[in-house]
Amino acid sequence: MLDGHFRKRLGPRLNRAGQALARRGIGANTVTVTGFLLGSAAALAIVLDAFAWGFILIGASRICDGLDGAVARATDSTDFGGFLDIVLDFAFYGLIPFAFILADPYENGAAGGLLLLSLYINGASFLAFAVMAGKGGLATEARRVKSLCFTTGLAEATDTTAVFLAFCLLPHWFSEIAVGFALVCFCSALSRVILARASFKAETQA
């Protein structure tokens, strides 16, 4: 929901930074892996109750997530790069809630589990739509050039990052925030199912 707004404002700066990294010989996959390692460090910090460090490392990780695409556009994007980006993004999305569950299983277990379930379903709807859209030759200009057909939703990367940062700022409110965002993820998945029904039905009739 927030991705489009932030892309418009930060996109030119990310592109300039991506071009600078590319000129120094830093590849997009290197930036992608660096972002995931920073996200993993954030998860470890959260398990150790170092929430301030978790906040900083999550922010740094997501900056890398924005930069890898900019580097790819400044060089040559590859199918493997797109694949790696998606896999490590989803790994990151699972790591942070899991870290909060490990930090306090009694208080965070149920809400964290519900959030992981909602992220799983939302991610499945995103990837399934991308596969079927690619099979049918559908294209999208909804955001930017992507390795997969990209559909928008209520729970996008920027929204998820904002929620994860809120977890670190308000760790005692994890359960309430997690349940609320889980409901948003379920709604996002449902809206994508409705979009798929309309899009693929129209494709069949065309």
N, C-alpha and C positions, 0 to 999 in steps of 0.2 A: 504494500500500500504506500510505503514511503520511498521506495526505491527510485521512482521517477523523479520525485522532487529533489532528492539528494544527487542523483546523476546529473541533473541540469546544473546544479550549483557547483558540484565538485568535479564533474567530468573533465572540463578543460584543464584543471590543475593536475588531475590524475594522468591525463594524456601527456602533459609536459614532463611530469616526473617519470612516466613510463618511457618516454623517448630518451630522457637523460640516462636512465638505467640501461636501456638498450645500447646506447652509444658506448657505455662502459663494458659491454659484453656480458651483461647479466641477463640470463634468459628467463622467460615467463615461468617455466617449470621450477626454476630455482626459487622464484618469488612465491610460488604456490606452496612449495614444501616448507619454506621459511615461515609462511603464515600458519601452516598447520602445526609446526613445532612450537611457535609462540602460543597457539591455542592450547596445545598439550601442556605447556608450562603454566598457562592460566588455570587449567583444570587441576594441576598439582598444587598450585597456590591455594585454590579454593578448598581442596581436601585438607590442607594444613591450616585453614581458617585465616589465611592471609588475603583477605578480600580486596584490599586496596591494590595489591599486586595483581590479583586476578582481574580487576577492572582495567589496569594499565595494559596488561598483556592481551586481554580480549580486544581492546582498542587497536593495539599494534597489529594483532593478527588480522583484523578486518581491514586495516589499511592495506596490508599485503594482498588481501583478497581483491581489493579494488585495483591495485597496481598490476597484478599479473595479467589481467586483460588488456591494460594499457600497454604493457611491454609486448604482449602478443600482437597487438595491432600495429606497433611500431616495427615489428620484425615480420615473422611469418607464423601465423597461428596454425596449430596442428590439431588433428583429431585426438591424438593422445593427450595433448595439453588440455583440451576441453574435457576429456574423460577424467584426467587426474584432478582437475579443478572441482568437478562435480563430486567425485568420490571423497576428496578431503574436506570439502565443504560440509557434506552430510556427516562425516566422521566428527567434525568439530561440533556440529549441532547436537550430536548425541553425547559428546564428552562433557560439555558444561553442565547439563542437568544431572548426568551421572555423578559428576564430581560433588554436586550439592547433596545428592543422595548419600554418597559415601561420607561426606562431612557430618551429616546428622541423619542417619537412617530412620530413627524413630519419628522425627518431626517432618522430614522431607520425603520419606519413602513413597507414600501413596501419591502425593501431588506430583513428585518427580516422575513416577511411573506413568501417570496419566499424561504428563507432558511428553514423555518419550513416545508413548503410543500415538498421540496426536501428530507429533513430528514425523513419525514413521508413515502414518496414513497420508499426511499432506505431501511428504516427499514422494510416496508411491504414486499419488495422483499426478504430480508434476512430471515424474519420469515416464509414467505410462502415456500421458498425453503427448510428451515429446516423441516417444517411439512411434505412436500411431500417426502423429502429425507428419513425422519424417517419412513414414511409409506411404502416406497419402500425398506427399509433396507439398504440404502446407508450409507457408512461411509466415514470419511475424516481424513487424517493425515496432512492437510494443515498447521495447526498451532500447536495445543496442544489438549489434551483431553477436550472436551466440553460436556455440557449437551445436546446441539443440534448439528446437523450436521452443521458445520461451513464452510461458503464459504468466500473466500477472495474477495476483491474489491478495487476500487480506493480510496474510502472513508471509512477507517476503524477507529477503536477507537483512535489510535495514531494520525492519520491525523486530526480527529475532535478535539482532545485535543489541538493540535498545533494551529489550527485555532482559537479556543476559547481563548487561551493564547495570540494570536496575536490581537484579539479584545481588550483585556485588555491593551496591550502595545500601540495599535494605535486606540483608540476608535473613533477618527474622521474619520478613514478610514473604519469604520464598514461596510457601505453599499457596498463599492467596494469589500472588502474581502468576504462579505457574498454572493454577487451575483456570484463571481468567484467560491466559494466553492459549492454553490447550483448547478452550472453547473457540477462540478465534481461529486456530489451526483447523479444527473440525469444520468450521464454517467455510474456510478457504478451500478445503478439499471438496466439500459438497458443491461449492460454486464451480469448481473446475470440472466436476462430474457433469453438472448441468451444461457447462460450456462444451464439453466433449460430446454430449448427446446431440446438441444442436449442430456443432461443427461437422461431426462425422456423418450425421444423417444427411446434412446438406451436401456433403461430398459424395455420398452414395447416389443421391438423386440427380447430381449434376451430369 
